[in-house]
Amino acid sequence: MKLIICEKPSLAKNVAGALNVRDWKDGYIESDKYIVTWAFGHLLGLKEIKEYEGFENIRWNDITSPFVPDTFEYKVKNDSGIKNQLKIIRELLKNKNIESVVNCGDADREGQLIIDNIIEYCRYKGKVERLWLPEQTQETIREQINQMKDNKEYEKLNLEGKARTYMDWLLGINLTVHLSNKSGEKLRVGRVIIPILKYIHDREIEIRNFVPEKYYRIENEKNIKLISKLKLDKEKAQEKIEELNLHKAKVVSITEKEIKKQAAKLFSFSTLQSFLSEKYQIPFAISSIVIQKLYEDGYLTYPRTNTEYLANNEKEKIAKVIDKIKNDYGYLDIRIRDSKRIFNDLKIESHSAITPTVKLPNIFELEDIEQKIYKTVLDRFLSNFINEECIVLEKEMLIKVGEEKFSINGKTVKQLGYLKYEKEEFTDKVPDLSVDDEFDIDFKVVEKTTTKPPRISESNLSQYLKNPLRKLNNIETDDEEYKQILGGIEIGTEATRTGIIETAKKMGYISQEKNSYKLEPLGEKVIEILNKLQINLYAEKSIEFSKLLKQVYTGEKTIDEVINITREELKNIFSKDIEIEKITKDKEVIGICPLCSGNIYQGRTKTGKVNYYCEKYKEGCKFTLWENIKYYKEELKITKDKAKALLKKNGKAKFKINNKEEILKIEIKNHQGNTYINLKKF
């Protein structure tokens, strides 16, 4: 019997369904051949500083930086559902009928680490295999269960994942403590969030410092529109039109050529998100969730990929997808195409581009946003595999006025090809004239004004994080781009960037207006403090850390070496011992006290415990709402937003309890002269 540990319940359900495992138990499903159980993503996390022995009551000001534990220790997340599920997994691992355990985390670095950590934490020493699923269709699950490899063959993913976890913990914890102590305000920072803020910050400064400038162009509207590309001052523009208007315009040449246009490449995760953001204004945070759902439903291949290419050994699989699309959807004009623009092993790290699978949905039964996203992936797939070439006729007319030359360009479609599935607008502005034809002109001076740079869009930021050195290194070819990406020239990963950007928004560093980001005052303050403290963890330094992780994967570096390099970097930062002014700001009113109507503020005890207290506490008001509060056996966290919601008139807030959402309100009880503040069901 095999015990399959899946990363999420949805994956477990798909695996169990494919393997005919039907007997549902508490926390697992079983048959005579398999037991399928699940995690809820990360069940374990690294301990905080205060959870290490000897540091239980330490204040941040008293921490000797950098803090680097002798051994990194994991803890079970403080959630009763997670604790119970881990207990179930631990008991299943003790089952003597288990011949081998199967790691069925998502087919990526984090998925590998999540299940490996559980197995390691539970001290299981038996045989472990790896079920690697590039997609969640029943056919693929059945196929891959018979092709499982020893889990040790994926050890380099585990090592890279651990190195990333330890590095980010060291940088995040130590820099957060350092900045918070120096500034007097809790400022959370990390390896990826810092360059994100810096990129948005620099554009914001450009916009702020922008001064519009007037310039002049010369344009002819008579008969045929002619526009000079020259930017001139007013006097020179006037001289130019007087000179040109002495002549007639003459057609000196007309050229035509047929161009075979190629479809855009298949989607990586970030290029799909960018396309959806630009075409449908679907925010990255939303598209990320829906794309993942379509993958979990079996309709799309593994989404968090950084490539736009397929592997050569996938041709047979793709041929099956094409046949299924022909039969079920009736697209008869597609075929397998053996092209390096589609199949290229040199441009793949571990996962191929996103494509449909053989499991085709009834598109009209999908939710509206699911339809848009699935149809986008399907159309791009069809565009790449359509039989017919796309042929466009490009036309250029060259017109001379005196010694000045003007060109008019146009395009017309001769053969649709991929444009049948992905439409593009072409305009034919070339007038119906012949060579040597002449016409009158009347050039005028037109005043223009320079425009300020736009804010950083979701697509801009995504492209920048994928290769921050693209402009600096003058990357022009696809080959150069992929060489750098696969070499570790990136900030964050396809899987993590959206979440980190959302964290920056929640912390009040940036905000989002439609599909663009705006720097908030607190985000600007973070960059200002980093600069004053001479902490340069911007793009170039963040890339150095990314390369270290890639070197762990390739075996060029060990985890200990990465920890030591990170420690030395932190030592260098802290050795500067620069003092800066503390952040001063007005206290934010969280709500109104339900006992005395005073203002409620957020506070922190000497031991670091957060609470929401009444301003009239010195006058005897007993109201205090703690950030961490017991609700029966559950420990709940009352965030600032939840506290604000609870402290409104008839206030209430949602909490996740045993993986279910419950609505709670504040309950105030007096007993023997004491006031107790608790939560109860609304």
Secondary structure, DSSP 8 states (H G I E B T S, - for coil): -EEEEESSHHHHHHHHHHTT--EE-SSEEE-SSEEEEE--S-SEEE--GGGSTT-TT--GGG--SS---SS--EEE-S-HHHHHHHHHHHHHHT-TT--EEEEE--SSHHHHHHHHHHHHHTT--S-EEE---SS--HHHHHHHHTS-EEGGGGHHHHHHHHHHHHHHHHHHHHHHHHHHHHHSS-----TTHHHHHHHHHHHHHHHHH----EEEEEEE-SSS-EE----B-HHHHHHHHHHHTTS-EEEEEEEEEEEEE-----B-HHHHHHHHHHHH---HHHHHHHHHHHHHTTSB-------S-B-GGGHHHHHHHHHHHHHHH--TTB-----TTTB-GGG-SS---B-B-S----GGGS-HHHHHHHHHHHHHHHHHHBSS-EEEEEEEEEEEETTEEEEEEEEEEEE-GGGGTS-----B---S--TT-EE---EEEEEEE-------BHHHHHHHHH-TTTTTTT--SHHHHHHHHHTT--SS-TTTHHHHHHHHHHTTSEEEETTEEEE-HHHHHHHHHHHHTT---SHHHHHHHHHHHHHHHHTSS-HHHHHHHHHHHHHHHHTT--------------EE-TTT--EEEEEE-TT--EEEEETTGGGT---EEESEEEETTEEEE--HHHHHHHTSTT--EEEEETTEEEEEEEEEEEETTEEEEEEEE-
